[in-house]
Amino acid sequence: MTVKLSEKIMELRKANGMTQEELASICNVSRQSISKWEADIALPETEKLLILGEIFQVSMDILLKDELTLNEIKDISICGNNAIRKRKQELYEGVLIKESIMDDSIIDCLNVHKIELWNTGGKPKYWTVLFFTSDRKDFPELISKVMLSDPVQGQNWFVDFKAGNVKYIVFKDKILKYQIGNQAEKEQVCNECRKSGISHEQMNWSE
């Protein structure tokens, strides 16, 4: 039996005795957004999917794959905005350009939620972009070992991702991080990036 994401969200919400307003408050969206998700008019963003998974204690596979149904529904022990405070702090979320790594085996450490091809207008013509999460506690150390670095060409690749309120900028054998909202820490990281030849435009990463 095929069960759509929209149906799963509605079923999980009702099974946990939550109104659309209550779920909207936890996910920090409008009630209309929840209504659209459940009516299959719009899809939740990756960040909201992660929150839904944590609230209802189900995996991304269960939520996203139509052929997987809900085997059981678990009660949540807390409600309101505090319902997501138990989210794994080691859950990393970010975007990785596949061409920036020298060992594809690192992808085994990722949960890839979306893949896009970006036209670079140069060489290579396209980048393969992976939108991912990872629950490997040592992910920053692992990814830093496989990032490409070409000092001769003046090209230093980096990947940016976050865990909770901490932003990571990772180069080959170099891990930089700062608390989101701490401008002094961010400026220190940006200065290190400039030393590695990163332009101001490239430092316009999302938080």
Disulfide bonds with the S-S distance in Angstrom:
none
